[in-house]
Amino acid sequence: MEGEEAVGRMAADSPDLASLVESMRAAPKLQLLLGYDGTLVPVAAVPELSTPDDEILDLLRRLAARPNTEIHLISGAARKTIENQFGEIQIDLHAEYGFWSRAADSDQWKSRPKPEDMDWWQRVLDILENFTARTPGSLVEEKTVTLAWHYRWAEAEFGAFQANEIRTHLAQILSNSPAEIVSDAKVIEVRPFGLDKGTVVKPLVDGLANGTMVVGMGDDQTDEDLFASLPEGAISIHVGDGRSIATTRVPDIESVRRMLAGLL
């Protein structure tokens, strides 16, 4: 009843969105592939500060108990961050672009094989630390196999200038290295080739039961890899403005939460 009421309220403002939620409710099986900051919670200066509020935690707990529903949270954030924030909820967790994964019915994290060639790491770290020392409000985040430079707290114009300088330096030193530069939402990240949210999707959708509806939601450039890897017939939902290959667009996080509530 609660979900039906939520869809009814949604229909007045967003009939197309309400229709999509009705289709999701009617699916024999549902697989949700959800981004984190910018999709479920507002983007923060650094991922650790994107603390989930009680509303979204309650929504995820209740969705986890929904029959024939599989939920995967897919994030670029560090494993420790995702575990601290969602570890007690029985949903599948994928951190650091899927380098680490934890099944809903387990408390054990499993990792992908670490790339053999990580010679670029120290050179990139040196550059990022050098720029951090010269850019107030910026910081370096070290994850298992990726490095990120966050500058959301930096003065806007100077931070953007420094970010362009970093990209130039990194492009030069990484020209022959098995690593790539990803820029989005006032963060520059360097990660091994082949490590992205799309790599999470294929093993998840292989062998799905007939009639399973797959729905992917995300807000930034890293989610485009997820959308591109979805199987034919899946629904992709981009949150917010910006270019996207997603089949559907919603304006904000509140819309995502309304959709999720409509499934209950």
C-alpha positions as CSV (number, residue, x, y, z in Angstrom):
1,M,0.0,0.0,0.0
2,E,2.8,2.4,0.9
3,G,4.5,2.0,-2.5
4,E,1.2,2.4,-4.3
5,E,0.5,5.7,-2.5
6,A,4.0,6.9,-3.3
7,V,3.5,6.1,-7.0
8,G,0.1,7.8,-6.9
9,R,1.7,11.0,-5.6
10,M,4.5,10.8,-8.1
11,A,2.0,10.4,-11.0
12,A,0.7,14.0,-10.5
13,D,4.1,15.5,-11.1
14,S,6.0,12.9,-13.1
15,P,3.6,10.5,-15.0
16,D,6.5,8.9,-17.0
17,L,8.5,8.3,-13.8
18,A,5.4,6.9,-12.1
19,S,4.9,4.5,-15.0
20,L,8.5,3.3,-14.9
21,V,8.2,2.6,-11.1
22,E,5.0,0.7,-11.8
23,S,6.9,-1.5,-14.3
24,M,9.6,-2.1,-11.8
25,R,7.0,-3.1,-9.2
26,A,5.4,-5.5,-11.6
27,A,8.7,-7.2,-12.7
28,P,8.9,-10.8,-11.5
29,K,12.5,-10.1,-10.4
30,L,14.3,-6.8,-10.0
31,Q,18.0,-6.0,-9.9
32,L,19.0,-2.5,-8.8
33,L,22.5,-1.2,-9.5
34,L,22.8,2.0,-7.5
35,G,25.5,4.6,-7.4
36,Y,26.2,6.3,-4.1
37,D,27.2,10.0,-3.6
38,G,25.3,12.1,-6.1
39,T,22.7,9.4,-6.5
40,L,21.5,8.4,-3.0
41,V,23.1,11.2,-1.0
42,P,24.5,14.7,-1.9
43,V,28.1,14.9,-3.2
44,A,30.5,15.9,-0.4
45,A,34.0,17.3,-0.5
46,V,35.4,13.8,0.1
47,P,33.5,10.4,0.0
48,E,33.9,9.9,3.8
49,L,31.7,12.9,4.4
50,S,28.9,11.6,2.2
51,T,27.2,10.1,5.3
52,P,23.9,8.3,4.5
53,D,21.0,9.7,6.5
54,D,18.4,7.6,8.3
55,E,15.9,7.9,5.4
56,I,18.1,6.3,2.8
57,L,19.4,3.6,5.2
58,D,15.8,2.7,6.1
59,L,14.9,2.6,2.4
60,L,17.8,0.3,1.6
61,R,17.0,-2.0,4.6
62,R,13.4,-2.3,3.5
63,L,14.3,-2.9,-0.1
64,A,16.7,-5.6,0.9
65,A,13.8,-7.4,2.5
66,R,11.6,-7.0,-0.6
67,P,10.9,-10.4,-2.3
68,N,12.7,-11.1,-5.6
69,T,14.8,-7.9,-5.3
70,E,18.6,-7.8,-5.6
71,I,20.4,-4.6,-4.7
72,H,24.0,-3.7,-5.6
73,L,25.6,-0.5,-4.3
74,I,28.4,0.3,-6.8
75,S,30.9,3.1,-5.8
76,G,34.3,4.4,-6.5
77,A,34.7,5.2,-2.7
78,A,37.2,3.3,-0.6
79,R,36.2,-0.1,0.8
80,K,36.5,1.1,4.4
81,T,34.1,4.0,3.7
82,I,31.5,1.8,2.1
83,E,31.8,-0.8,4.8
84,N,31.5,1.7,7.6
85,Q,28.4,3.3,6.1
86,F,26.5,0.3,4.7
87,G,28.1,-2.8,6.1
88,E,25.2,-3.6,8.4
89,I,22.7,-3.7,5.6
90,Q,22.2,-6.9,3.7
91,I,22.8,-5.6,0.2
92,D,25.7,-6.4,-2.2
93,L,28.5,-3.8,-1.9
94,H,31.1,-3.0,-4.5
95,A,33.8,-0.4,-3.6
96,E,36.7,1.2,-5.5
97,Y,35.0,0.6,-8.9
98,G,34.4,-3.1,-8.1
99,F,38.0,-3.9,-7.1
100,W,36.4,-5.0,-3.8
101,S,33.0,-6.7,-3.5
102,R,31.0,-8.1,-0.6
103,A,27.9,-10.3,-1.1
104,A,24.7,-9.4,0.8
105,D,24.8,-12.7,2.8
106,S,28.5,-12.4,3.8
107,D,30.7,-10.2,5.9
108,Q,33.8,-11.1,3.9
109,W,35.1,-8.8,1.1
110,K,36.7,-10.3,-2.0
111,S,39.1,-8.4,-4.3
112,R,40.0,-8.7,-7.9
113,P,43.6,-9.6,-8.7
114,K,45.9,-6.6,-8.2
115,P,47.4,-5.3,-11.4
116,E,51.0,-6.5,-11.8
117,D,52.2,-3.2,-13.2
118,M,51.7,-0.5,-10.6
119,D,55.0,1.3,-11.4
120,W,53.1,4.5,-12.1
121,W,51.7,4.7,-8.5
122,Q,54.6,6.5,-6.8
123,R,55.2,9.0,-9.6
124,V,51.5,9.9,-9.6
125,L,51.4,10.2,-5.8
126,D,54.4,12.5,-5.8
127,I,52.7,14.9,-8.2
128,L,49.4,14.9,-6.3
129,E,51.1,15.5,-3.0
130,N,53.1,18.3,-4.5
131,F,50.0,20.0,-5.8
132,T,48.2,19.4,-2.5
133,A,50.9,21.3,-0.7
134,R,50.4,24.3,-3.1
135,T,46.6,24.1,-3.2
136,P,44.8,25.0,0.1
137,G,41.7,23.0,0.6
138,S,42.8,20.0,-1.6
139,L,43.8,16.5,-0.4
140,V,45.0,13.2,-1.7
141,E,43.0,10.0,-1.2
142,E,44.9,6.7,-1.4
143,K,42.9,3.6,-2.1
144,T,44.0,0.1,-2.8
145,V,44.9,0.6,-6.5
146,T,43.7,4.1,-7.3
147,L,44.8,7.6,-6.3
148,A,42.4,10.6,-6.1
149,W,43.0,14.4,-5.8
150,H,40.0,16.2,-4.3
151,Y,39.7,19.9,-4.6
152,R,36.1,20.7,-3.7
153,W,37.2,22.8,-0.7
154,A,39.8,24.7,-2.7
155,E,39.1,28.2,-4.0
156,A,37.1,27.6,-7.1
157,E,39.1,29.4,-9.7
158,F,42.5,28.4,-8.4
159,G,41.3,24.8,-7.8
160,A,40.2,24.5,-11.4
161,F,43.5,26.0,-12.6
162,Q,45.5,23.5,-10.5
163,A,43.3,20.7,-11.7
164,N,44.2,21.5,-15.3
165,E,47.8,21.6,-14.5
166,I,47.6,18.2,-12.8
167,R,45.9,16.7,-15.8
168,T,48.6,18.0,-18.0
169,H,51.4,16.5,-15.8
170,L,49.6,13.2,-15.4
171,A,49.0,12.8,-19.1
172,Q,52.7,13.2,-19.7
173,I,53.9,10.6,-17.2
174,L,51.1,8.1,-17.9
175,S,51.4,8.1,-21.7
176,N,52.9,4.6,-21.7
177,S,51.5,3.3,-18.5
178,P,48.5,0.9,-17.9
179,A,46.6,3.6,-16.1
180,E,44.0,6.2,-17.0
181,I,42.9,9.6,-15.7
182,V,39.3,10.1,-14.7
183,S,38.0,13.7,-14.0
184,D,34.6,14.4,-12.5
185,A,32.9,16.4,-9.7
186,K,36.0,18.3,-8.6
187,V,38.1,15.1,-8.3
188,I,40.9,13.8,-10.5
189,E,41.5,10.0,-10.1
190,V,44.1,7.7,-11.6
191,R,43.2,4.1,-11.8
192,P,44.4,1.0,-13.7
193,F,43.0,0.3,-17.1
194,G,40.0,-2.0,-17.0
195,L,38.9,-1.0,-13.5
196,D,35.5,0.8,-13.8
197,K,31.9,0.3,-12.8
198,G,31.2,-1.5,-16.0
199,T,33.4,-4.4,-15.0
200,V,31.1,-5.0,-12.0
201,V,28.0,-5.3,-14.2
202,K,28.8,-8.3,-16.5
203,P,29.1,-11.0,-13.9
204,L,26.0,-9.6,-12.1
205,V,23.8,-9.9,-15.2
206,D,25.2,-13.1,-16.6
207,G,22.7,-15.9,-15.9
208,L,19.9,-13.8,-14.6
209,A,16.5,-15.4,-14.5
210,N,14.2,-14.7,-17.4
211,G,12.0,-11.7,-16.7
212,T,14.5,-10.0,-14.4
213,M,14.4,-6.2,-14.8
214,V,17.8,-4.6,-14.5
215,V,17.9,-0.9,-13.4
216,G,21.1,1.1,-13.1
217,M,21.2,4.5,-11.5
218,G,24.1,7.0,-11.4
219,D,25.0,10.7,-11.6
220,D,28.5,11.1,-12.9
221,Q,31.0,10.2,-15.6
222,T,32.0,7.0,-13.9
223,D,28.4,5.8,-14.1
224,E,28.5,6.0,-17.8
225,D,30.7,2.9,-17.8
226,L,27.9,1.1,-15.8
227,F,25.2,2.3,-18.2
228,A,27.2,1.2,-21.3
229,S,27.6,-2.4,-19.8
230,L,23.9,-2.9,-19.0
231,P,22.2,-5.7,-21.0
232,E,19.7,-5.0,-23.7
233,G,16.3,-4.0,-22.3
234,A,17.8,-2.7,-19.1
235,I,16.8,0.7,-17.7
236,S,19.5,3.3,-17.1
237,I,18.7,6.4,-15.1
238,H,20.9,9.5,-15.0
239,V,20.5,11.7,-11.9
240,G,20.9,15.5,-12.5
241,D,22.2,17.5,-15.4
242,G,25.0,16.7,-17.8
243,R,25.4,14.5,-20.9
244,S,24.6,10.8,-20.5
245,I,23.8,7.7,-22.5
246,A,21.1,6.8,-20.0
247,T,17.7,6.0,-21.3
248,T,16.0,8.0,-18.5
249,R,16.8,11.1,-16.6
250,V,15.6,12.3,-13.2
251,P,16.4,15.8,-11.8
252,D,17.8,15.0,-8.3
253,I,18.4,12.7,-5.4
254,E,14.9,13.3,-4.0
255,S,13.5,11.8,-7.2
256,V,15.6,8.7,-6.7
257,R,14.4,8.3,-3.2
258,R,10.8,8.7,-4.3
259,M,11.3,6.0,-6.9
260,L,12.8,3.6,-4.4
261,A,10.0,4.3,-1.9
262,G,7.5,3.6,-4.7
263,L,8.8,0.0,-4.8
264,L,7.8,-0.8,-1.2
